[in-house]
Amino acid sequence: MVISFQQHIVQEQNHLLGSSVELQWLLSGIILASKLIQSQVRRAGLVDILGALENTNVQGEIQQKLDVYANETLITCFRQRASVGVIASEENEHPILLRRGSSDAQYAIIFDPLDGSSNIDVAVTIGTTFSIFCRPENADADDPLQWVLQPGSKQVAAGYVIYGSSTVLVYSVGNGVHGFTLDPSIGTYILTHENIRMPEQGGYYSINESYVAKFPGHYVEYINKLKSGALGKSYSSRFIGSMVADFHRTLLRGGIFLYPATGDFPEGRLRLLYEANPIAFLAEQAGGAATNGERRILDIEPTHLHQRSSFVVGGKFEMEEFERCAREAREKDDILTNQKRSRVEYTG
């Protein structure tokens, strides 16, 4: 039986927090925007949509033309949804407050319009990530930050769209993870991956090893274990450079994706709200886990809109082994710290 995305949302209504009609209408904004974006992605190189602009975004990054198009398209589509009260984009310095004082506006939508945009000009897979929160109780109607600065555990829905050999939408409303492939002949997303479960142990790891000299020691130790077969098999390296694409492979085939902090980015590189939260939500719903290297991603209380984070996400086995490495590293650091303290006290 062929099941469309819209039909699937109706079937999921018993698991939704709030009205299924409202959330279905809200998610239809993702459907429409993603179709428009993928149309431009498919025509890139044939129309004037490739290349960079002269301006930078709030992250200090050079904006690509397709970045701007995707951002404006998503904002336009969500503005039309009466249930949306706040829009926050990785490309915008401040969140957008809509329908001030409206009782119908009950959701905040947070998104990265185009993840992996540095790959646009070379025709490598890119994607869109999104996260949906309910308006918090007693939230100040004039303060959109109260809507969006919530821990990831409060997400009512999250997902991504990947623009590759096919256009695939993956989402969850807290009842498993489901994937839909866009059928261009009818313009509809069709259920193709029902109730995705991440393999407990995979065979791939994904990390930008060109920065290995800047990684914390236990990351290097863990990578060496993956490559040497110390964890029961020798893992193969796969790194695309688009977080959505690397995670999509990890979700379907297992393994682990790592993006540690470095001296240049001591808090990490990925954005907590726009990238880490929605991907962590999907990973846990699929039987995996996600951490910033020290704690569960979904437990982190964000303090600012464009907060960055280290990010490690993967299957159950790989994540347990990583956490073991991290714990042993912390224990060694504690022992060294205590030894140094003891020598200082003795000589003093």
C-alpha positions as MATLAB code, in Angstrom:
seq = 'MVISFQQHIVQEQNHLLGSSVELQWLLSGIILASKLIQSQVRRAGLVDILGALENTNVQGEIQQKLDVYANETLITCFRQRASVGVIASEENEHPILLRRGSSDAQYAIIFDPLDGSSNIDVAVTIGTTFSIFCRPENADADDPLQWVLQPGSKQVAAGYVIYGSSTVLVYSVGNGVHGFTLDPSIGTYILTHENIRMPEQGGYYSINESYVAKFPGHYVEYINKLKSGALGKSYSSRFIGSMVADFHRTLLRGGIFLYPATGDFPEGRLRLLYEANPIAFLAEQAGGAATNGERRILDIEPTHLHQRSSFVVGGKFEMEEFERCAREAREKDDILTNQKRSRVEYTG';
ca = [
       0.000    0.000    0.000;
       1.292    3.448   -0.950;
       1.273    5.896    1.979;
       1.944    9.596    1.494;
       3.521   11.876    4.079;
       0.187   13.598    4.701;
      -1.542   10.255    5.293;
       1.201    9.207    7.675;
       0.786   12.334    9.802;
      -2.925   11.542   10.181;
      -2.048    7.992   11.268;
       0.381    9.374   13.842;
      -2.189   11.710   15.428;
      -2.482    9.679   18.636;
       1.201   10.344   19.335;
       1.138   14.069   18.629;
       1.316   16.718   21.314;
      -1.376   19.128   20.209;
      -3.708   19.077   17.242;
      -2.799   16.709   14.418;
      -4.435   19.111   11.976;
      -2.272   22.017   13.171;
       0.947   20.005   13.032;
       0.027   18.508    9.676;
      -0.519   21.996    8.283;
       2.748   23.176    9.846;
       4.717   20.251    8.412;
       3.164   20.915    5.036;
       5.353   24.025    5.073;
       8.398   21.732    5.086;
       6.876   19.728    2.236;
       6.274   22.784    0.053;
       9.592   24.481    0.847;
      11.621   21.321    0.273;
      10.035   20.792   -3.134;
      10.916   24.340   -4.132;
      14.474   23.975   -2.816;
      15.081   20.626   -4.487;
      13.838   22.093   -7.751;
      16.562   24.745   -7.568;
      19.167   22.172   -6.479;
      18.329   20.057   -9.535;
      18.731   23.097  -11.816;
      21.938   24.348  -10.190;
      24.453   25.058  -12.901;
      21.692   25.718  -15.423;
      20.348   28.836  -13.701;
      22.132   31.562  -11.756;
      21.819   29.898   -8.342;
      25.400   28.686   -7.822;
      28.194   30.672   -6.237;
      28.714   32.905   -3.229;
      27.367   36.328   -2.372;
      29.442   39.205   -1.032;
      27.709   39.225    2.358;
      28.180   36.883    5.341;
      25.598   35.412    7.715;
      25.427   35.792   11.491;
      27.909   32.905   11.841;
      30.509   34.923    9.923;
      30.306   32.519    6.984;
      30.137   33.503    3.322;
      26.569   33.011    2.124;
      25.877   30.965   -0.967;
      23.075   32.027   -3.305;
      21.245   28.781   -2.629;
      21.606   29.383    1.145;
      19.694   32.637    0.806;
      17.063   31.127   -1.492;
      16.433   28.184    0.866;
      16.200   30.470    3.892;
      13.749   32.873    2.264;
      11.657   29.992    0.921;
      11.301   28.320    4.321;
      10.456   31.596    6.050;
       7.836   32.427    3.415;
       6.210   28.983    3.700;
       6.074   29.072    7.508;
       4.774   32.636    7.679;
       1.559   31.348    6.086;
       0.941   28.855    8.922;
      -1.265   30.393   11.621;
       0.036   27.895   14.189;
       3.619   29.214   13.881;
       4.475   31.898   16.408;
       8.262   32.018   16.105;
      10.707   31.218   13.299;
      14.436   30.842   14.010;
      16.973   30.220   11.256;
      20.695   29.573   11.374;
      21.048   32.316    8.763;
      19.276   35.010   10.820;
      20.756   36.823   13.792;
      17.436   37.044   15.658;
      14.287   34.903   15.741;
      11.214   36.184   13.913;
       8.140   36.787   16.081;
       4.837   36.282   14.270;
       1.191   36.917   15.238;
       1.921   38.719   18.490;
      -0.677   37.753   21.091;
      -2.472   35.188   18.894;
      -3.778   32.153   20.773;
      -3.504   30.108   17.557;
       0.271   30.560   17.373;
       1.488   27.621   19.455;
       4.664   26.397   17.727;
       8.238   27.541   17.171;
      10.015   26.206   14.088;
      13.829   26.181   14.062;
      15.844   25.230   10.995;
      19.128   25.171    9.141;
      17.940   25.954    5.615;
      20.873   24.328    3.835;
      23.350   22.138    5.702;
      26.602   21.473    3.857;
      26.348   24.565    1.684;
      30.106   24.525    1.010;
      29.362   21.477   -1.155;
      26.761   23.210   -3.332;
      29.057   24.167   -6.186;
      30.504   20.650   -6.507;
      27.159   18.799   -6.645;
      27.603   16.950   -3.325;
      24.599   15.976   -1.190;
      23.179   18.746    1.023;
      20.123   19.010    3.265;
      17.690   20.927    5.464;
      17.234   20.234    9.185;
      14.223   21.319   11.248;
      13.024   21.206   14.820;
       9.596   22.025   16.283;
       8.779   23.120   19.834;
       5.509   23.985   21.519;
       5.180   27.414   23.063;
       6.197   27.015   26.739;
       3.567   27.598   29.387;
       3.567   31.168   30.688;
       6.000   32.244   27.968;
       6.226   35.987   27.384;
       4.343   36.619   24.135;
       6.858   39.331   23.234;
       9.994   37.250   23.901;
      10.638   34.714   21.117;
      13.807   33.482   22.837;
      11.652   31.837   25.507;
      10.074   29.775   22.740;
      13.323   28.534   21.199;
      15.781   28.270   24.115;
      14.404   24.936   25.300;
      16.320   21.666   25.753;
      16.057   19.253   22.842;
      14.035   16.841   24.975;
      11.120   19.279   24.570;
      10.968   18.859   20.777;
       7.580   17.656   19.552;
       8.880   16.878   16.067;
      12.160   17.001   14.180;
      13.626   15.867   10.917;
      15.610   16.632    7.828;
      15.344   16.666    4.057;
      18.290   15.382    2.047;
      18.867   16.467   -1.550;
      20.933   13.758   -3.192;
      20.370   11.030   -5.766;
      16.775   11.298   -4.582;
      15.043   13.756   -2.266;
      14.291   12.092    1.065;
      12.437   13.463    4.094;
      13.078   11.801    7.476;
      11.046   12.827   10.511;
       9.773   11.815   13.933;
       7.009   13.003   16.236;
       8.309   10.853   19.095;
       6.973    7.560   17.775;
       9.883    6.170   15.801;
      11.628    7.508   12.714;
      10.129    7.325    9.235;
      11.525    8.189    5.809;
       9.750    9.390    2.680;
      11.092    9.681   -0.853;
       9.816   12.347   -3.211;
       8.264   10.824   -6.322;
       8.859   13.554   -8.926;
       6.307   12.065  -11.304;
       3.435   12.880   -8.923;
       5.085   15.480   -6.686;
       4.381   13.519   -3.488;
       6.525   12.169   -0.665;
       5.926    8.399   -0.377;
       6.742    6.280    2.702;
       9.809    4.208    1.798;
      11.532    3.688    5.179;
       9.064    2.787    7.914;
      10.150    2.689   11.559;
      13.886    3.032   10.889;
      16.119    1.337   13.462;
      19.790    2.201   13.583;
      21.935   -0.984   13.562;
      23.371   -1.611   17.044;
      26.823   -1.976   15.492;
      27.800   -0.714   12.079;
      30.976   -0.696   10.063;
      31.623    2.991    9.366;
      32.936    6.012   11.219;
      32.645    9.574    9.976;
      34.981   12.361   11.060;
      37.183   14.971    9.386;
      40.547   13.353   10.139;
      42.499   16.262    8.660;
      42.059   17.928   12.080;
      43.171   14.889   14.079;
      46.140   16.784   15.556;
      43.668   19.201   17.146;
      41.289   16.583   18.605;
      41.166   15.758   22.337;
      43.270   12.684   23.090;
      40.434   10.263   23.785;
      38.905   10.964   20.359;
      42.194    9.949   18.743;
      42.342    6.843   20.924;
      38.789    5.925   19.978;
      39.393    6.409   16.242;
      42.465    4.178   16.465;
      40.347    1.478   18.091;
      37.819    1.719   15.284;
      40.494    1.385   12.616;
      42.526   -1.357   14.309;
      39.728   -3.842   14.852;
      39.936   -3.525   18.644;
      36.130   -3.249   18.773;
      35.549   -6.541   16.984;
      35.866   -5.347   13.410;
      37.842   -2.840   11.355;
      35.690    0.178   10.570;
      35.853    2.002    7.257;
      36.087    5.795    7.067;
      33.315    7.699    5.281;
      33.122   11.506    5.396;
      31.021   13.619    3.047;
      31.272   16.982    4.773;
      27.508   17.521    4.907;
      26.351   16.592    8.395;
      22.883   15.545    7.197;
      24.339   13.247    4.545;
      26.839   11.692    6.952;
      24.125   11.113    9.547;
      21.696    9.690    6.971;
      24.216    6.982    6.140;
      24.841    6.377    9.852;
      21.106    6.120   10.517;
      20.572    3.506    7.808;
      23.850    1.549    7.971;
      25.050    2.133   11.523;
      28.362    3.363   12.862;
      29.223    6.723   14.340;
      29.601   10.382   13.344;
      31.953   12.583   15.371;
      32.528   16.343   15.320;
      34.761   17.154   18.309;
      35.842   20.496   19.675;
      39.223   21.883   18.632;
      41.378   24.780   19.748;
      39.754   26.923   17.051;
      36.262   25.945   18.206;
      36.556   25.019   21.911;
      32.781   24.642   22.307;
      32.456   22.612   19.105;
      31.481   23.592   15.585;
      27.891   22.429   15.036;
      24.907   24.508   16.149;
      22.987   23.031   19.061;
      19.527   24.272   18.085;
      19.662   23.901   14.313;
      21.738   20.741   13.836;
      22.544   18.786   17.002;
      19.071   18.823   18.588;
      17.013   17.531   15.643;
      19.598   14.888   14.707;
      19.915   13.732   18.334;
      16.122   13.468   18.578;
      16.017   11.231   15.495;
      18.975    9.137   16.662;
      17.363    8.332   20.006;
      14.038    7.540   18.364;
      15.887    5.090   16.100;
      17.660    3.321   18.974;
      20.928    5.267   18.895;
      22.353    8.010   21.091;
      23.923   11.457   20.855;
      26.259   13.346   23.163;
      28.435   16.448   23.212;
      31.252   14.244   24.475;
      30.253   14.626   28.100;
      26.469   14.648   28.340;
      23.302   13.801   26.424;
      22.600   16.417   23.753;
      18.856   16.540   24.486;
      19.505   17.455   28.148;
      21.495   20.613   27.352;
      19.747   23.853   28.314;
      20.652   26.336   25.554;
      21.722   29.793   26.666;
      21.841   31.596   23.320;
      20.368   31.259   19.870;
      23.481   30.315   17.911;
      25.146   28.171   20.562;
      27.687   25.679   19.260;
      28.394   22.177   20.502;
      30.642   19.190   20.035;
      28.621   16.334   18.594;
      28.916   12.545   18.622;
      26.017   10.441   17.334;
      25.702    6.795   16.409;
      24.513    3.290   17.159;
      24.237    1.767   20.612;
      27.487   -0.228   20.502;
      29.659    2.567   19.098;
      28.254    5.128   21.510;
      28.803    2.895   24.537;
      32.415    2.343   23.485;
      32.940    6.064   22.922;
      31.496    6.908   26.330;
      33.818    4.310   27.878;
      36.820    6.021   26.262;
      35.627    9.440   27.417;
      35.031    8.196   30.968;
      38.487    6.592   31.184;
      40.060    9.811   29.898;
      38.277   11.847   32.585;
      39.390    9.392   35.270;
      43.016    9.678   34.109;
      42.765   13.470   34.153;
      41.358   13.355   37.696;
      44.236   11.135   38.850;
      46.837   13.453   37.309;
      45.138   16.491   38.811;
      45.115   14.904   42.261;
      48.770   13.893   41.922;
      49.765   17.437   40.986;
      47.742   18.823   43.890;
      49.413   16.405   46.277;
      52.905   17.396   45.095;
      52.078   21.080   45.503;
      50.757   20.507   49.021;
      53.806   18.387   49.919;
      56.360   20.923   48.666;
      54.374   23.720   50.246;
];
